[in-house]
Amino acid sequence: MVSGGDDAPFFVVGCARSGTTLLRTMLDGHPRLAVPDESHFVIGLAPRWWRPGGAATLDDILEHPKVRAWDVDPVTLRARAEAASPRGYAAMVDAVFSAYAAAHGKARWGDKTPGYVSYVPQLARLFPEARFVHLVRDGREVAASLAEWDWGARTAVSGAWWWAHKVRVGRRDGARLGPERYLELRLEDLTASPEETLRRLCAFLGEEFAPTMLAYPDRVTASGRPVRRQERHLARPPTAGLRDWRSGLGARDQEAVEEVCRPMLAACGYDAPAPRPAARAYAAAIRARDLSITGVRDIRARLRPATREF
């Protein structure tokens, strides 16, 4: 049975490059909370369960590449999950995550997969007791960061459109759940006042704050495993201002990024510039150009609202 109450699962979501890896590492340091690396299968396999003539199985989940990469013995994970004899897709997901938590001596699981920000309603239906933590970062910073990754946006301007869409969708769907199930946090608050922000988060989850949540640099260093590029800042305490989003961008592109981000920056409590209609027209032209380039990653898919129901 999927757990409820203060043992309800929780999902950490947000636009990519918004600091969810940092928050996941902090949460995983709590003595009761287990948050593995990104899952992707919860949404990826769910449509199969609802498609006529097809259904995801427990084996499908356990053999998923993301699950196989979790830091847990696969034999132990399988034995614990099968022992729960789950019936139904949500129960199978819960069984696998619960098995992971138990293998780490934890009582409660969470899932940090940023892309699920586009699927909050679907996850909320699968897990009626689940809570959602939406981590938001200054869109100008996110836009510049997205342009640095092969899987990201072609340009910082296109990255700004991506961020604005993801944050808008997450806030809209989260608001429909209400404050008991949805909490919005800002990365800037997490890095400037980590204990205060984590205490607020723990209260939302119904957990006691644990100082071990802030000891993540020691855990990362002690793990001995190679540090991936997206984890390179985890060896230091929460640090603000690690980058300047303007670096490498001309004045016109800077104005375009700010103009695209401006409405959502204001909505999320950031200082936002005055409207610049000319900058928005330029930003729209850049977006159209990026979308038209042959062989470019399909940004349109990332900007398209998530409408699949299951």
N, C-alpha and C positions, 0 to 999 in steps of 0.2 A: 504494500500500500504506500502511496506517495505520502510523505510526511506532511504534517500541517502545524499550525501554531508557530511557536518560536523555533521549531525545527524545520520550518518550511524552507524549501530551496530558494536561492536568490540568483539573479542574473545581473552581471555587470556589463553594461552596453555603452556604446558611444561611437562617434566617428573615429575611424582609424587614426592613429598618431595623436590621441588625446590623453594619453597617460594611463590607460587601463592596465597595462602591464605592471606599472608601479603599484596601482591600487590592488591588483590581484596578489602581488607579492606581499603586501602589507596584510591583507585579509588572511592569506594562507599562514601567516605567522600567529594567528589567533589559536589558542589551544582547542577550540571547538570547531573551527572552520577549515574545510579542505576545499581548495580551489585549484584544480589542475590547469594545465595549458589549454588553450582554446580547443573547443570540441568540434564545432562545425557540423557534426552529425545530427544534432537534435533537430535542426531544420532540414538538413540535407537528406535525411532518411524519412522524415515524417510524411512527406507527400506519398511515398510508396505505400505507407500504411493505409492511406485513404483512397488510393487508386484501385478501381475494381480489378480483381484478379491478382493483386500484388500486395504484399505486406512485408514490412521490415521485421527481421527476427532478432533475437538476442545475439546470435552469431554475427549478423550484419553489423551490430554495434561494436561488439568485442573485437571484430576484425577490421574495424575502420582504422585507416592509417593514423589518424589523430589519437585515437585511444591506444593504439599500439605504441605510440611514442610517449605516453604518460610515464611518469616516474613511479611505476609500481610493477611488481612481478605479475606477468600476464596469467600465470597459472592460478595465483592467489585471487586475482581479480575475477577470473572466470568462476572459480569455485564459490566465491562469496555471492556473485551475481546469480548463478544458477540455483544456489540454495534458497534464494528468496522466491523462487517459482513465480516470477512476475507474469501477469496476464494483462495484455494491452500495451500500447506503445509507451504511454507516459510511465507506466509501472516498470517497463524494461529500462527506460532511461534512468529512472530513479534507482533501480537496482544496481546499475553499473556505477553511477556516481556514488551511491551509498557504499558500495563495495570498495571504491577508491578511498572514500573517507575513512572507513573502518580499517583499511590496510595501513593508514597513516595515524591511527589512533584518534580519529576525529569523529564527532557526532553529527555533523551537518555539512552539506555540500553546497557549493556555489559554482556557477559557470561564468567564466569571463571570455566571451566571444563578442568583440565589438560590433561585428556585422549584424548581430541580432537586434540592433537598434531599429532595424527595418521590420522586425517581426514580433514586436512586443504583444500585439493582440493575439497572435497565434500561440505564443508561449503562455500567455495569461490564460488561454482556454485550456491548454494541455495541463497546466499546473495552476489550479484555481487559488491556491494559497501562496503562490510564489510572489516574491518581492523583486523590484527592479531598481537598480542603481544606475543612473545615467550620468556618466562623467563627461563634463564639457570643458573644453580648452579654448582659449582665445583663437578664433577662426583664422586670424592672420598667421599665427604660429603654425596651425595645422596645415593651412594651404601651402606654406613654404616647405613644410616637412613632407607632405604628400608628393610634391614634385621631385623629391630626392630618391624615390623608390621605384624600382622597375614595375611594380604592380600598381603604382599610384597614378596620380594625374600627370598629364603631359606637361602642364605648366602650373605655376602657382595660381594663376587666375582660374583655371579649370578646377584646381583644388579648392578654391574658395566656393565655387558653385556646389561642389560635392559636399563640403562641410555644411554649408547653409541648408542644403536639403536634408542631410542626415539629422542635424540637430532639430530642424523643424518637425520632422516626422516623429522623432523620439519624444520631443516635448508634447506634441499633440496627443500621441497615443498614451503617454504616461499620465497626462492630465486626466484622461478618461478613466484611468484606474483609481485615481484619488490618492491622497497623501499617505494612506495606510499601506499602499502597495508600491508607490513610486516615490523615489527620492532623487533629486538633481543636485549634483555636487560640481564644483569648479576645481580644475586641476590647480589653479593659482592659489586657491584657499588651502588645498591639501599640502602644497609645498611651503606656503608661508606660515600656516598654523596647523601642522600635521596632527598633533594630539587632539586639539579642539575639533577638527574636522572628523577624525576617526571616532571620537566620542559621539558625535552627532550620528555618524553612520551606524555605530554599534547600537545606539538607542533605537534607531529605525529598525534594525534587524532583531531587536529584543535580546541583545547580548551585552555582557559587561565588557567595558574596554579592557584590553590587555596590553601592557607595555611592550610585550614581545612583538607586537605588530610593527613597532618602530625599529626593531633590531634587525631588519631585513638585510642591511649591508653585511653583517656578520654571517648570516645564513647563506647569502649568495657566495661570499668568499669561501666559506667552509665547505660548500657543496662540492667543490673541485671540478665541476663540469665546465666545459667551455662556455663563455658568455657570448650569447648571440648579439648581433648588432643592436637590436631593439632593446636589449637589456644592459647596454653598456653604462648606463647611469645608475644602475642598481647597487653598485659597490660604494656609493656615497650616500650620506643622509639626504632627506628631501632638500632639493636645491632649486631655487627660482632663477629665472633669467639665464638658462643654459644656452640660449641662442638668440640671435637678432633676426627676426623674420625679414627685415629689409635687405639683409646682406645678399648681394647678387641680383637684386631686382632694380630696374630703372624706375625713375620717379613715376612714369605713366603706369607701369605695372603695379607699383605700390598703391597708387590711387584706385586702380581697378580692383585689386584685392580688397581694399578697405570698403569700397562701395558695395561690392557683392556681399560682404560679410556684415555690413552696417546694420540692417534691420535685426538680425539675430544677435549681434553683439549687444545692441541696446536691450533686447528682450531678456538676455541672460545677465544683465547688470554690468556689462563692460562699458568703458568710455568709448563712445562711437563718434566718428567724424560727422561733419555736416554733409548732407546729400550732395552728390556730384553727378548730375545727369550725364554729362559728357563722359565721365569715367565709366558709368554703367553701360553706355552705348559701346564704348571700346571693349569693355569686359565681355559683352554679348558677342562681339565680333571675334574675339579670341576664342571663346567657347565654341562658336560655330566652326571656326577654322580647325580647332583641335578635333572636333567630331568628324570633320570631313577628310582628314588625312588618312589615306589608305594604310591599313595595317596597324593603326593606332589602337590601343586598348579600348574596349567599348565603354567609354565614359557614360554613354546614354543609359546603359543598363544600371549603372551605379546611381544615376540621378533619377531614374524612374521610380515612382512610389511602389512600395511592395503591396500588391493587391491579391496575391494568391491566398486563398482561404483553405483551411483544412480542419 
